Amino acid sequence: MKLSALPLGIVLTFGQYASSQVPAAREDRDVPPAANAWMRVPFSLAASREEVPPYLRSQRDQYFDNGLVGESSPLTPETAGRKAISEGATFGPQPEIPAIDHRTIVIGTFISHQAVLTASGRAIYSGVIFRLSHVFENAGGRAAPGANLTLIFPGGTVRTADGRDMSFLTHPRAYFVQPGKTYLLVLEYHADGDFYILGKSWDLSDGTVRANSGIDRKRETEGRSTLLGLSQDQLIRVLNERFAVSR
């Protein structure tokens, strides 16, 4: 997995999660903690292998096993928590809408999720289904208004055959996508496995563009954003014009 395939501003670290890794969660008192709490909801191992054709499941498993998140040996409930994701690191200046490979830009609502343990047992990832309402850029050709899209995140929780919960990359995050909420999403499409990786998101749940990352909190503070504070209707007009979306 390329570093660019991880959400911008996110890097992997090792050892137990420490609160000092996410200073934004302590500074922005209006941001609720554990925005990714849903990732600790356990899924049975049997349920986690259903619903996706075997060839796609195999391709997705290989991607996460062989990338930055896969461990060298099968996870156990005792070892799964030793790798963490740290928020706040950046890799040089980034445009407000990041330029990433195979970019897709959409508005969608988080409708369901499922955690999956790879066949090798070396990684867990969570597939999130988004129902799309608007598509502004569509590099993979699979996104369409009214359709569902699968966005996959490293990490999640599964329940083992002996009834123990195994959580991987689920330490509390200050910013994340949450069930039932609507977002502007900048995504990277992966044809092998037919899934998307998150590049960046903004929260549209109250009808206004809100920051959903430490990077955009800083942009907001410094008055450097062209999107934050727009109504959803204004955002749609701006992005339709920017990406020459026919209406």
Phi, psi and chi 1 to 4 in degrees:
 res  aa     phi    psi   chi1   chi2   chi3   chi4
   1 MET       -  130.7 -177.1 -167.2  -61.8      -
   2 LYS   -72.6  153.3  -52.6 -171.7  -58.3  -64.5
   3 LEU   -59.2  -34.2  -88.5  178.5      -      -
   4 SER   -64.9  -17.7   61.0      -      -      -
   5 ALA   -76.5  -17.3      -      -      -      -
   6 LEU   -81.7  154.3  -72.3  171.0      -      -
   7 PRO   -52.0  140.4  -25.8   34.6      -      -
   8 LEU   -58.4  138.8  -67.2  174.9      -      -
   9 GLY    82.8    9.0      -      -      -      -
  10 ILE  -119.4  131.5  -58.4  -61.0      -      -
  11 VAL  -131.5  155.2  -65.9      -      -      -
  12 LEU   -87.6  139.7  -70.1  172.1      -      -
  13 THR  -131.4  168.1   60.0      -      -      -
  14 PHE  -119.7  157.7  -64.2   85.9      -      -
  15 GLY    98.7  173.7      -      -      -      -
  16 GLN   -67.8  148.7  -68.3  -62.0  -38.2      -
  17 TYR   -61.7  136.1  168.5   77.8      -      -
  18 ALA  -123.5  140.2      -      -      -      -
  19 SER   -62.2  -24.5   61.1      -      -      -
  20 SER   -67.6  -13.2   60.2      -      -      -
  21 GLN   -75.0  -17.9  -68.9  177.0  -62.5      -
  22 VAL  -127.0   67.8  -74.7      -      -      -
  23 PRO   -59.9  -28.3   20.8  -33.6      -      -
  24 ALA   -59.9  -32.9      -      -      -      -
  25 ALA   -67.5  -24.0      -      -      -      -
  26 ARG   -90.8  -26.3  -58.4  -62.4 -178.6  -98.8
  27 GLU   -86.2  -35.2  -65.4  168.9    1.4      -
  28 ASP   -97.6   90.9  -64.2  -31.5      -      -
  29 ARG   -67.7  -19.5  -60.3  -61.6 -179.6 -179.9
  30 ASP   -85.7   -2.3   58.7  -31.1      -      -
  31 VAL   -93.0  117.7  177.1      -      -      -
  32 PRO   -66.3  143.1   23.8  -32.6      -      -
  33 PRO   -71.9  163.8   28.1  -34.9      -      -
  34 ALA    51.9   54.8      -      -      -      -
  35 ALA   -65.2  -17.2      -      -      -      -
  36 ASN  -103.5   25.5   62.0  -30.9      -      -
  37 ALA   -57.2  -28.4      -      -      -      -
  38 TRP   -61.4  -20.7   57.5  -92.2      -      -
  39 MET   -71.9  -10.3  -65.0 -174.5   80.5      -
  40 ARG   -95.9    4.2  -63.8 -167.2   66.9   85.1
  41 VAL   -75.1  119.8  175.4      -      -      -
  42 PRO   -78.5  142.8   27.7  -33.8      -      -
  43 PHE  -116.4  137.8  -75.6   79.7      -      -
  44 SER   -66.1  150.5   72.6      -      -      -
  45 LEU   -61.6  -36.1  -68.2  178.5      -      -
  46 ALA   -65.8  -45.9      -      -      -      -
  47 ALA   -64.7  -33.3      -      -      -      -
  48 SER   -70.2  -13.4   73.3      -      -      -
  49 ARG   -98.2    0.7  -52.8  -57.6  -59.3  179.2
  50 GLU   -90.5  168.1  -62.3  172.3   -5.7      -
  51 GLU    79.8  -17.0  -60.8 -179.1    4.7      -
  52 VAL  -114.7  132.9  175.1      -      -      -
  53 PRO   -54.0  143.4  -25.3   34.2      -      -
  54 PRO   -54.4  -38.1  -27.5   35.9      -      -
  55 TYR   -68.3  -35.2   77.3   96.5      -      -
  56 LEU   -70.6  -41.3  -71.5 -178.7      -      -
  57 ARG   -59.7  -42.4  178.3   69.6   73.1 -151.0
  58 SER   -63.1  -43.3  176.3      -      -      -
  59 GLN   -63.5  -41.2  -69.7  173.2  -23.8      -
  60 ARG   -66.2  -43.5  -65.8  175.5 -177.0 -178.1
  61 ASP   -57.9  -45.8  -75.1    2.3      -      -
  62 GLN   -62.5  -39.2  -70.4  179.3   38.4      -
  63 TYR   -59.7  -46.2 -179.8   84.3      -      -
  64 PHE   -80.8  -32.0  -72.6   94.5      -      -
  65 ASP   -63.6  -42.2  -85.1  -16.2      -      -
  66 ASN   -94.9   -2.0  -61.7  -31.2      -      -
  67 GLY   -92.7 -154.8      -      -      -      -
  68 LEU   -70.3  -21.4  -70.3  175.9      -      -
  69 VAL   -95.3  -21.6  -59.6      -      -      -
  70 GLY   -66.5  135.3      -      -      -      -
  71 GLU   -84.1  166.2  -67.0  -78.0   29.0      -
  72 SER   -80.3  -15.6   58.2      -      -      -
  73 SER  -141.7  163.1   58.8      -      -      -
  74 PRO   -57.1  140.9  -27.8   36.9      -      -
  75 LEU   -68.8  152.3  -61.0  169.3      -      -
  76 THR  -130.5  163.1   68.6      -      -      -
  77 PRO   -56.3  -27.5  -29.1   37.7      -      -
  78 GLU   -80.1  -33.2  -68.0   74.7   26.9      -
  79 THR   -98.3  -16.6   65.4      -      -      -
  80 ALA   -62.6  -26.1      -      -      -      -
  81 GLY   -88.9    6.6      -      -      -      -
  82 ARG   -84.7  -11.1   69.0 -174.3 -177.2 -174.4
  83 LYS  -107.4  139.7 -177.9 -179.9  -72.2 -172.9
  84 ALA  -135.3  166.3      -      -      -      -
  85 ILE  -113.3  129.7  -68.4  178.9      -      -
  86 SER  -105.8  130.3  176.3      -      -      -
  87 GLU   -88.8  153.0  -62.8  174.1  -75.1      -
  88 GLY   108.5  -16.7      -      -      -      -
  89 ALA   -80.8  140.2      -      -      -      -
  90 THR  -127.3  162.7   58.3      -      -      -
  91 PHE  -120.8   62.2  -56.0   99.5      -      -
  92 GLY    86.8  172.1      -      -      -      -
  93 PRO   -59.8  140.9  -20.4   32.6      -      -
  94 GLN  -126.0  140.8  -63.6  -72.7  -20.3      -
  95 PRO   -65.4  158.9   23.2  -32.2      -      -
  96 GLU   -59.1  -44.0 -172.3  168.5   20.8      -
  97 ILE  -100.9  107.1  -63.2  177.8      -      -
  98 PRO   -66.1  146.5   23.2  -33.3      -      -
  99 ALA   -91.5  108.9      -      -      -      -
 100 ILE  -128.9  163.4   57.1  179.3      -      -
 101 ASP   -64.8  142.7  -66.1  -20.3      -      -
 102 HIS    49.8   51.0  -48.7  -64.7      -      -
 103 ARG   -74.1  136.9 -171.9  173.7   68.9  178.0
 104 THR  -129.7  134.4  -65.7      -      -      -
 105 ILE  -125.2  122.2  -57.4  174.4      -      -
 106 VAL  -143.8  165.0  -60.3      -      -      -
 107 ILE  -110.7  129.7  -67.7  175.6      -      -
 108 GLY  -150.7  161.2      -      -      -      -
 109 THR  -114.0  132.4  -60.6      -      -      -
 110 PHE   -71.0  113.9 -175.1  138.6      -      -
 111 ILE  -112.7  -24.2   61.5  171.7      -      -
 112 SER  -164.5  165.4   66.5      -      -      -
 113 HIS  -152.4  160.9   64.2   95.2      -      -
 114 GLN  -154.9  133.5 -178.3 -177.2   76.1      -
 115 ALA   -91.4  144.6      -      -      -      -
 116 VAL  -132.4  128.9  176.2      -      -      -
 117 LEU   -89.9  126.5  177.9   69.0      -      -
 118 THR   -62.0  158.2   61.4      -      -      -
 119 ALA   -58.8  -31.7      -      -      -      -
 120 SER   -77.3  -17.2   71.1      -      -      -
 121 GLY    79.1    9.8      -      -      -      -
 122 ARG   -91.8   -7.1  -64.2 -167.0  -69.3  117.2
 123 ALA  -155.6  157.1      -      -      -      -
 124 ILE  -124.9  138.2  -62.3  171.9      -      -
 125 TYR  -137.2  159.3   57.1   87.9      -      -
 126 SER  -117.6  123.6  -66.7      -      -      -
 127 GLY   -92.3  124.6      -      -      -      -
 128 VAL  -114.2  129.6  176.6      -      -      -
 129 ILE   -94.7  125.5  -56.8  -60.2      -      -
 130 PHE  -112.3  134.0  -83.8   84.1      -      -
 131 ARG   -91.7  121.6  179.0   69.8   48.4   77.3
 132 LEU   -88.3  141.7  -55.2 -175.8      -      -
 133 SER  -113.4  -30.5   60.1      -      -      -
 134 HIS  -142.4  143.3  -64.2   80.2      -      -
 135 VAL  -127.9  123.0  177.0      -      -      -
 136 PHE  -105.7  -32.8  -54.4  102.4      -      -
 137 GLU  -144.4  141.4 -168.7  170.0   65.0      -
 138 ASN  -145.2   70.7 -171.9    9.8      -      -
 139 ALA   -63.1  -37.1      -      -      -      -
 140 GLY   -81.3  -15.4      -      -      -      -
 141 GLY    76.8    7.2      -      -      -      -
 142 ARG  -103.7  -13.9  -59.4  -61.9  -62.1  -93.9
 143 ALA   -87.2  140.3      -      -      -      -
 144 ALA  -155.6  144.2      -      -      -      -
 145 PRO   -55.4  134.3  -25.6   36.1      -      -
 146 GLY    89.0  -12.6      -      -      -      -
 147 ALA   -90.6  166.7      -      -      -      -
 148 ASN   -98.9  150.6  -70.2  -16.5      -      -
 149 LEU  -134.9  138.9  172.9  152.6      -      -
 150 THR  -100.5  115.9  -59.5      -      -      -
 151 LEU  -107.1  128.3  176.4   56.0      -      -
 152 ILE  -114.1  134.2  -63.9 -175.1      -      -
 153 PHE  -115.1  141.3  -66.0   92.0      -      -
 154 PRO   -62.6  136.1  -16.3   29.7      -      -
 155 GLY   104.3  166.2      -      -      -      -
 156 GLY   149.7 -174.7      -      -      -      -
 157 THR  -131.4  131.2  -60.0      -      -      -
 158 VAL  -124.1  154.4  -63.3      -      -      -
 159 ARG  -103.0  123.1 -179.1  157.9  -69.4  163.6
 160 THR   -74.0  169.3   63.4      -      -      -
 161 ALA   -61.0  -27.4      -      -      -      -
 162 ASP   -91.0   12.0   61.6   -0.1      -      -
 163 GLY    86.9    9.6      -      -      -      -
 164 ARG   -94.7  144.4  -66.1 -167.0  -63.0  167.0
 165 ASP   -90.2  136.4  -68.4  -13.3      -      -
 166 MET  -123.3  110.3 -175.0  161.5   59.9      -
 167 SER  -106.7  135.8  -67.1      -      -      -
 168 PHE  -133.4  123.3 -177.3   61.1      -      -
 169 LEU    57.2   45.4  -60.1  177.4      -      -
 170 THR  -119.5   17.4   61.3      -      -      -
 171 HIS   -60.1  155.1   64.9  -81.2      -      -
 172 PRO   -58.8  136.4  -24.7   35.9      -      -
 173 ARG  -119.6  139.2  -60.6  -87.5  -68.6  -84.8
 174 ALA   -74.2  -33.8      -      -      -      -
 175 TYR  -127.1  132.3  -55.9   97.8      -      -
 176 PHE  -170.2  168.3 -145.5   61.7      -      -
 177 VAL   -82.3  147.8  -64.4      -      -      -
 178 GLN  -133.3  147.0  -60.0  179.9   59.1      -
 179 PRO   -54.1  138.2  -26.6   35.7      -      -
 180 GLY    84.5  -11.6      -      -      -      -
 181 LYS   -94.3  158.8  -70.3 -166.8  171.8 -173.4
 182 THR  -110.5  139.4  -61.5      -      -      -
 183 TYR  -138.6  151.7  -62.2   89.2      -      -
 184 LEU   -86.4  126.4  171.3   65.5      -      -
 185 LEU  -123.5  131.9  -56.3  165.2      -      -
 186 VAL  -107.2  119.3  179.1      -      -      -
 187 LEU  -125.6  157.0  -51.2  172.8      -      -
 188 GLU  -112.0  122.5  179.4  179.5  -23.2      -
 189 TYR   -87.7  137.5  178.3   64.8      -      -
 190 HIS  -119.0  110.9  -70.2 -100.2      -      -
 191 ALA   -66.2  -40.9      -      -      -      -
 192 ASP   -72.4  108.0  -71.0  -15.8      -      -
 193 GLY   102.7  -14.6      -      -      -      -
 194 ASP    49.4   62.8 -171.4   26.1      -      -
 195 PHE  -146.9  172.4   67.3   96.2      -      -
 196 TYR  -123.8  149.9  -65.0   79.2      -      -
 197 ILE  -114.9  140.6  -69.3  -70.5      -      -
 198 LEU   -75.5  130.5 -179.9   65.3      -      -
 199 GLY   -96.6  -42.3      -      -      -      -
 200 LYS  -167.3  154.9 -164.5  174.3  179.6 -175.3
 201 SER  -143.8  155.0   65.9      -      -      -
 202 TRP  -129.7  142.2  -65.4 -101.3      -      -
 203 ASP   -86.3  123.9 -168.2  -17.9      -      -
 204 LEU  -114.0   13.6  -54.3  179.5      -      -
 205 SER   -62.9  -28.5  -59.0      -      -      -
 206 ASP  -100.3   13.9   67.8   -4.1      -      -
 207 GLY    87.2    2.3      -      -      -      -
 208 THR  -128.6  145.3  -58.9      -      -      -
 209 VAL   -71.9  117.7 -177.2      -      -      -
 210 ARG  -117.7  148.4  -54.4  -68.2 -174.4 -170.4
 211 ALA   -63.4  139.2      -      -      -      -
 212 ASN  -132.3   31.5 -159.2   41.5      -      -
 213 SER  -160.2  156.7   66.7      -      -      -
 214 GLY   -63.2  -33.7      -      -      -      -
 215 ILE   -59.5  -45.3  -67.3  171.5      -      -
 216 ASP   -77.5  -26.5  -86.5  -37.4      -      -
 217 ARG   -59.6  -41.7  -80.2  -73.4 -179.6 -179.0
 218 LYS   -67.7  -42.8 -176.2  175.9 -179.4 -179.5
 219 ARG   -57.7  -41.7  -74.9 -176.9 -175.2  -84.6
 220 GLU   -63.7  -45.4 -174.4  174.2   36.5      -
 221 THR   -61.0  -38.3  -60.4      -      -      -
 222 GLU   -89.5   -1.3  -63.2  173.9  -11.0      -
 223 GLY    67.8   33.8      -      -      -      -
 224 ARG  -108.2   13.2  -64.8 -171.9  -64.3  108.4
 225 SER  -100.2  140.8  173.1      -      -      -
 226 THR   -98.7   -6.6   63.3      -      -      -
 227 LEU  -113.3  -38.6  -57.9 -179.8      -      -
 228 LEU   -60.4  133.3  -65.2  173.8      -      -
 229 GLY    93.4  -13.8      -      -      -      -
 230 LEU   -68.0  148.4  -64.7  179.3      -      -
 231 SER   -71.5  162.4   69.6      -      -      -
 232 GLN   -61.5  -38.8 -177.4  166.3  -44.6      -
 233 ASP   -63.6  -41.0  -72.2  -16.8      -      -
 234 GLN   -63.4  -42.9  -70.5  171.9  -35.4      -
 235 LEU   -59.1  -45.3  173.8   69.9      -      -
 236 ILE   -61.6  -42.5  -68.8  167.3      -      -
 237 ARG   -63.9  -44.0  -72.2 -163.8  -63.8  -88.8
 238 VAL   -61.4  -45.9  165.9      -      -      -
 239 LEU   -75.1  -33.5  -65.2 -174.9      -      -
 240 ASN   -59.3  -42.4  -80.8  -19.1      -      -
 241 GLU   -70.1  -42.3  -67.9  174.3    1.9      -
 242 ARG   -64.4  -38.3 -175.3  175.2  -58.5 -176.1
 243 PHE  -106.4   13.4  -63.3  101.5      -      -
 244 ALA    52.5   47.3      -      -      -      -
 245 VAL   -78.1  126.9  177.3      -      -      -
 246 SER   -75.7  143.9   58.9      -      -      -
 247 ARG  -126.4      -  -62.8  179.7  -67.7  -80.1
